[in-house]
Amino acid sequence: MKTINLSETKPAEAYGLLVGAVAPRPIAFASTTSAAGQVNLSPFSFFNLFSANPPILVFSPLSRMRDNTSKHTLDNVHATREVVINIANFALVEQMSLASTEYAQEINEFEKAGLTPEASVLVQPPRVKEAPVAFECRVNDVIKLGEAGGAGNLVLCEVLMLHVQEEILDASGKIDPHKLDAVARMGGDYYLRANGDCLFRLPKPSHPEGIGVDQLPDFIRKNTLFSGSHLARLGTTDAPPTPEEVESIKTEPIVAYTLNKYKNKPVKLRQELELLARKLLEDDNVPEAWRVLLLSRNVVP
């Protein structure tokens, strides 16, 4: 592994390594106004949600590395203490990228990017009408993180009002990630589209305290057929199944078929049951995977 001392690395090179490794990063498509009312729109990938109560979003405009000057967005939030953070989706990514161009202060990026300014309710900066989500925010604080070019400035934004396109909500009123179709920043010229095969579901542990990987039986924990992810899923269980539960799995059609097909080949039977258990884990059926694994143990002690 290559080890890099950032104190001995040029800032531009360090920046490339940092943004390449810390990814994907959500993007704050921030609209602001100057003290004179001039509108600015620009994306920032140093961004995230930091609190729910109060609702706080944080993004960080960096000072320019070439001359240590501040960006228009930062000047504006210092002047007005207001910002609208729009969420860009895949449909907007090209226009969002165009808005990142360093136009002069008097240039309106809404017009350059072909986007529609929509009047906000509680703050002066307009929101992006085409954005699936927009947060009207009051700037509570701006924390300067350094003096040199490339230093960040944490803008702490308290959300006052949230706008969500109804088309991206599911039947329960929650945001459907597939319909949101969000984009995120990677390193260099790369982005991530949070949709399709990039989205996967990983249920949270359903119990207050899982038994953990360290408490799995050795025949499971040391079996090279199972990855760390497989073992972690088994470790979320609060207790292994009972002998009665293990016995009941024999009536499941695929298990019954396997038991019958390999009943005279115990070693092969155990292998097939372990493969079935792995498939069940990958299908997020942890209880049945547990039962099949313990059943396999009974086949060949």
C-alpha positions, -999 to 999 in steps of 0.1 A, spaced: 0 0 0 13 35 -9 15 59 20 13 96 14 21 124 38 -2 152 28 20 178 45 46 170 18 21 168 -11 11 197 -34 -24 210 -26 -37 202 -61 -24 166 -59 -38 162 -24 -72 175 -36 -73 149 -64 -65 121 -40 -91 132 -15 -120 137 -39 -111 104 -56 -112 85 -24 -141 102 -5 -169 93 -30 -196 93 -40 -205 128 -26 -240 143 -28 -242 176 -45 -256 209 -32 -268 229 -62 -268 262 -43 -287 293 -54 -278 326 -36 -282 363 -41 -258 391 -35 -265 421 -13 -275 439 -45 -299 411 -55 -278 395 -82 -286 357 -85 -259 330 -84 -263 293 -90 -234 268 -84 -229 231 -74 -208 220 -45 -199 184 -37 -186 190 -2 -221 186 11 -243 166 35 -271 165 61 -257 170 96 -288 173 118 -325 164 117 -337 185 147 -329 212 140 -327 203 103 -291 214 93 -274 210 59 -237 218 55 -218 226 24 -183 239 19 -172 263 -9 -134 261 -11 -113 292 -17 -97 291 -51 -63 273 -51 -48 295 -78 -52 328 -59 -70 321 -26 -100 342 -36 -135 333 -25 -163 321 -47 -194 342 -54 -216 317 -34 -195 322 -3 -195 360 -7 -233 359 -10 -240 338 20 -218 361 41 -238 391 28 -274 377 30 -273 347 53 -297 328 30 -294 300 4 -315 275 -14 -300 241 -18 -314 223 -47 -310 186 -54 -299 178 -89 -310 145 -105 -297 128 -137 -320 149 -159 -303 181 -146 -267 169 -144 -255 185 -177 -271 219 -168 -257 217 -133 -222 211 -147 -226 241 -170 -236 262 -140 -203 254 -123 -184 275 -149 -168 305 -132 -189 332 -148 -185 369 -138 -205 381 -108 -231 398 -129 -239 367 -150 -270 347 -140 -262 310 -141 -299 302 -143 -300 318 -177 -267 303 -188 -278 267 -178 -313 271 -192 -330 266 -158 -361 282 -144 -359 304 -112 -389 298 -90 -396 323 -62 -389 310 -28 -414 315 1 -392 325 30 -358 335 15 -347 357 -13 -327 334 -35 -349 315 -60 -350 278 -62 -345 257 -93 -380 248 -106 -368 217 -124 -351 203 -93 -369 173 -76 -361 187 -41 -352 222 -29 -344 234 7 -349 270 16 -323 278 43 -311 304 67 -273 304 71 -266 301 109 -228 302 107 -199 301 83 -167 284 97 -135 291 80 -112 260 80 -79 275 68 -61 304 54 -45 290 22 -60 284 -12 -82 253 -12 -94 258 24 -130 250 30 -157 272 45 -184 253 63 -218 269 56 -242 257 83 -277 260 68 -309 256 88 -337 243 66 -368 265 69 -389 250 41 -387 219 19 -401 216 -16 -405 181 -31 -420 171 -65 -449 148 -58 -438 126 -87 -408 113 -67 -429 102 -37 -440 66 -31 -474 56 -19 -464 62 18 -452 97 11 -415 89 12 -390 98 -14 -385 69 -38 -347 67 -46 -355 53 -81 -377 82 -89 -353 108 -74 -326 95 -97 -300 115 -78 -264 121 -90 -233 122 -69 -197 134 -75 -167 111 -79 -132 121 -86 -120 138 -118 -148 140 -144 -167 111 -130 -202 112 -115 -225 85 -101 -261 80 -111 -279 66 -80 -303 44 -99 -306 10 -117 -280 -15 -106 -262 11 -85 -291 10 -60 -292 -19 -36 -312 -26 -5 -295 -35 28 -319 -39 57 -308 -26 90 -303 -52 118 -338 -59 130 -328 -66 166 -313 -43 193 -282 -64 195 -270 -90 169 -249 -119 180 -220 -107 158 -196 -126 135 -175 -137 165 -203 -158 179 -210 -177 147 -202 -214 148 -167 -222 135 -181 -243 106 -198 -212 93 -172 -185 103 -143 -204 88 -160 -216 57 -144 -199 27 -177 -201 8 -190 -172 28 -176 -136 25 -175 -111 53 -207 -97 41 -224 -130 43 -212 -135 78 -223 -100 89 -258 -108 77 -259 -139 99 -244 -119 127 -274 -95 128 -295 -122 142 -302 -121 180 -302 -159 183 -297 -189 161 -329 -209 152 -341 -236 175 -337 -273 166 -374 -274 159 -371 -245 134 -341 -262 117 -361 -294 114 -391 -276 98 -369 -263 69 -369 -299 55 -404 -294 42 -394 -264 20 -396 -276 -16 -360 -267 -26 -346 -282 6 -367 -314 3 -355 -318 -33 -319 -313 -23 -321 -337 6 -337 -364 -17 -313 -359 -46 -281 -362 -26 -294 -385 2 -267 -411 -6 -239 -385 -10 -236 -368 24 -205 -347 15 -221 -334 -17 -254 -328 2 -236 -306 27 -220 -287 -1 -253 -281 -19 -270 -270 13 -242 -245 20 -246 -231 -16 -283 -228 -10 -277 -210 23 -254 -185 5 -280 -179 -21 -306 -173 6 -283 -148 22 -278 -130 -10 -316 -129 -14 -319 -113 21 -335 -144 36 -314 -146 67 -337 -168 88 -339 -196 62 -302 -193 55 -295 -200 92 -318 -230 92 -303 -245 61 -268 -240 74 -276 -257 107 -293 -285 88 -262 -289 67 -242 -294 99 -264 -323 108 -257 -340 75 -220 -345 80 -209 -338 116 
